[in-house]
Amino acid sequence: MVQAHSRALGTKRISEPYLLIEGGYPLSGEVSLPGAKNSALPAIVAACLSDEEVVLHNVPLELNDVAKLIKLLNDSGANVEIRGDELHCKGSAWMGGTLNAELAGKIRHSLLLLGAAAHWRSSLFLPLPGGCNIGSRKHDMHVSALQELGFAMEESELGLHLRESQPKERTVITFPYPTFGGTLNVLFASVRSQAVVELHNAARNPEVLDVIKLLNDMGANVEWLSSNSLQITGVERLHRADFTVMSDRIIASTIISAVGATKGSATIRNATTRILQSEVAVWRQAGLKIEEIDNGIYVEWNRPLEAVNVTTAAYPGFHTDIQPLHTVLMMNASGTSEMRETILDGRFSYCYELNKLGANIEVKDGGFLCVNGAAGQTAVIHGVDELYGTDLVATDIRGGAAVAVAALAAVGTSRITNLYQLERGYGNFTEIFTALGAQIMKVNH
């Protein structure tokens, strides 16, 4: 059906790969979640902190970012090898050095190699890391935390330089904000040392907890002192382990959003609402039926959705990566809703793509500062009756997912370019939604 309607967009030729979507059909069926990108990437780095082999399961090996991180780690002396659907990791030959600027500049998780280098007491030069263009994503908390631990860190306009050095015997660090990557870098730098580190205002999102479980399975001594404070007691060495990465809650949210936007129903296996409590509460309030079932989530659209306002916050608040998917649900909701983004400025570029489909979204100054110190924005979403397919761009990973989900709900054909961004977080987007009956295909050129 997609092929039959591909002429609806006219004669404009596209020379890069794109998604072709014939939208307007309710999704239904059953799918299983892949491993979580935001757990798998730091888990790969954590696995390279042992001089014995660590085997990782449920890693989304098809992701561009996974391939880039593996290359960066192997270039640094680690041994990361794909064997079938397993990842075998060992860090005994770690040597550090200067990271490939092109690779490091494309993924935000390259920052975590600073913690790995500190762990192995080696020097490392990291060209300024990249990732999605969704606002000012500072690394000052990473730098200051490593300096507080006693490591020699220098920063220039070219990048970050960690020099070979030894940590202090005892350190207390308090983050001004529960930073995901900063928490992981403190963990990586501290688990194998003679030091004791207390970290206050640590990130406690499910992906961090997953990596801490892996580290403790490897012999680390990490324990929570309170709801947001942890203690790391250094051990002499880390050993082999066999670990399964958690399922991806953001992909679960993407499927829930798509089911709601297309007025369908679906069962999502290897999923749980327990790590999506803020989001599920909002979507139930909007009118979606979402139930916890055995080894999964059942979601169903059974009545018109109502507008619900959302403000993003650190876990367990509403996740900034999930807010674009809520915006999609609100496009056809009854009434007007507001989405306040308090974590990252510049996150709303995908809204201009959604408006091409016929959405009515205004992005305005929010009158507040994001946690990165930049001016925050609010998206005002006025519900509309119908959306219509058109040419679209995947602006970033999650914005790209929102654009694709909106295209599934829009009547007619859409073409989505800049797939590199979408595929950084969704290696099997087409397969997931084809299994749910979507009319979607990837066209390669």
Phi, psi and omega in degrees: 000322178301313181297322182295332185254008186294342180280353185298339183269003178094202189258003181300125180268142179241124186267355180249164177301146178211160172269136175246120185234127170259106188265183177095011181245135178296136175276146175201152178135203184222136177221161176246144181281144170278178176294154185281124177304314186286352169260320185296316183298307176294332177295323178296317177296315180301320181296336179274009177268359179251147174270003171251161186287132174245129182254127180249135177245160177064028174279131178286081189294343182281352185283140176302317183295327177295315179298319180293318180294318178301317179298316180298318180293316179296323176296334180273000177107349176289166178239101179242121187226133175273125176232102185066237178256017178250157175241123181253123189232142176206140184245014188297335181260019182304136179227348179073224180104209181253125181283151176298119187296321182294316179292309183298329182285352183258348181228134180295327184289355173298337176302330184290345176289343172296315178295322178294317179296319177298321178303316182270005179057042179244165175273155180205134172250123182245108171303150187309126186288160183248227184119208181283144176274080184232035177114184182284112182247092188286157175238016184296327180290330174295311183297310184295324179295315179295323176295319178296328177289344178111003181274146180277111182240133174234145180234135176225179179291346179271331182164198184245134182238114173263122180263151180303122185198171182247145180280164174290163181285328179214135182218141172241123182239136174234116178282142174289341180211142182289079184286129180298300182293323179297319177300315180295320180295323176296317178301309184297321182287341191248343190291334180241087180195177174269010187266161170239126184237129170256129179239118180256149185061041178285151174291137182233029179288161188303326181292323175294317178299323179296316180292322176297320177300316177300312181301316179294325174298331179276358177107003177290165179236086180241126181221150178272129177272332178202191184295334181225017179233135179230162178235133177246116176256114186299142176245165185291321181202161175252151186239185183294156179202162177232116193222140177252122181290142180297161177285161189271109181288336179284325174292323174302317179295324178297317179293318178300315179299317182294320178297315179294319182291328182262002178063049182242205178205149182198155171251129181247111181276160183059034182230157176213145176281349186296333179256014177228033190296318180296315182292315181296321179299318179295316184288329173293320177299324179289339177126357178285145172268117181229121184232142171279125178236179180298118180054041178174185179233136172251130180231140182211135170271120180230003174198159179303140182280153178246149182295135177223128178283148180220142171237126180287151181201165176298153179305135014268022177287183182290124189290133178300328179289342182263345184300325177299330180286328174292321178303319179299317179297326183281346183298325180254007181285156178284122178102194183241134179235161178237138175245111179263120179259107185258355184265308185232125172285159178076014185279347190266017181298333179295337182297327180291330174289318179298324179295334177297333180279351183111004175293162179235088185235129176251130175254124184223166176299129184275347181075024179212170177255138172288169181295341177274004176089354180273160180296131181275159180235158175233135174259124178260118188249114177263121182298140177238165184279325186208152177242155184227134184299149180196184175281134186222163179235133173282106188286326180198185185300300186283324174296324177295320177297319179298318179297318180293320178296318179298323178295327176296330181273341185280144177285129179101193189257138174233148172240131183241119179256182185061042184297339178309317182295311180301317185285352172292335181239348183225090182284342182228040182303313182298317182295318180302311187277336171297321178297337179263010175091008180290147174267089188216140175208152176264129179253121181260143177228000000 
